[in-house]
Amino acid sequence: MSKPLSDEEKEKVFENIVKSISHIHLPAPGEFTVEMMEEALGGEEISRYKIRHRLNKLTNAGVLGKREISSGGARTNVYFPLRDIPYEDMIEILLES
């Protein structure tokens, strides 16, 4: 038989549930979408297709993870690092030919 949760443990579980629900529609901290990466690359001449293709390569290589969120009735992929890689290095990788 398991022992009952303390008030602190109950509060932590509740906080985790609230965070999980709020991240159904929005990227969590440290996550990004293709659109967010497109904005970060700003003036660089790289198409959305190339960004998506390169993000998929990083996902297949195990550098990034990917999940879906529902935003405005549409599904959007959200990417997050699986390895400790600086954001600037990720942008550099995406800009490589």
C-alpha positions in Angstrom: 0.0 0.0 0.0 1.4 3.4 -0.9 1.6 6.3 1.6 -0.5 9.4 1.0 1.2 12.4 -0.6 2.2 15.3 1.6 0.7 18.8 0.9 4.0 19.8 -0.8 3.9 16.8 -3.1 0.3 17.4 -3.9 1.0 21.0 -4.8 4.0 19.9 -7.0 1.8 17.4 -8.9 -0.9 20.0 -9.4 1.7 22.5 -10.7 3.0 19.9 -13.2 -0.6 19.2 -14.4 -1.2 22.9 -14.9 2.1 23.3 -16.9 1.3 20.3 -19.0 -2.2 21.6 -19.9 -0.9 25.1 -20.7 1.8 23.6 -23.1 -0.8 21.9 -25.2 -1.4 25.1 -27.1 2.0 26.9 -26.6 5.6 26.0 -26.8 7.2 25.4 -23.4 10.3 27.4 -22.4 13.2 26.3 -24.6 11.0 25.0 -27.3 10.5 26.6 -30.7 8.5 26.3 -33.9 9.5 26.6 -37.5 8.0 30.1 -37.5 10.0 31.1 -34.4 13.2 29.9 -36.1 12.3 31.7 -39.3 12.0 34.9 -37.2 15.3 34.3 -35.5 17.0 33.8 -38.8 15.4 37.1 -39.9 17.4 38.5 -42.9 19.0 35.2 -43.9 18.0 33.9 -47.2 16.7 30.5 -46.2 13.2 29.2 -47.1 10.8 27.7 -44.6 11.1 24.4 -46.5 14.9 24.3 -45.9 14.4 25.2 -42.2 11.9 22.4 -41.8 14.1 20.0 -43.7 17.1 20.8 -41.6 15.1 20.6 -38.3 13.9 17.2 -39.4 17.6 16.1 -40.0 18.5 17.3 -36.5 15.5 15.4 -35.1 16.5 12.2 -36.9 20.1 12.6 -35.7 18.8 12.7 -32.1 19.8 16.3 -31.5 16.3 17.7 -31.3 13.0 16.2 -30.1 9.6 17.0 -31.7 6.1 17.1 -30.4 2.8 18.6 -31.8 0.7 21.4 -30.3 -2.7 22.5 -31.4 -2.7 26.2 -32.2 -5.7 28.0 -33.6 -7.2 24.8 -34.7 -4.1 23.7 -36.6 -1.4 21.3 -35.5 2.1 22.8 -35.3 5.4 21.0 -34.6 7.4 22.2 -31.7 11.1 21.3 -31.4 13.3 21.1 -28.3 16.9 20.2 -27.7 17.7 16.6 -26.6 21.4 17.4 -26.2 23.0 20.4 -24.5 23.4 22.6 -27.6 23.5 26.4 -27.5 20.7 28.1 -29.5 23.3 30.0 -31.5 25.0 26.8 -32.6 21.6 25.4 -33.7 21.0 28.5 -35.8 24.5 28.1 -37.3 23.7 24.4 -38.2 20.5 25.5 -39.9 22.3 28.1 -42.0 24.9 25.5 -43.3 24.4 24.6 -46.9 
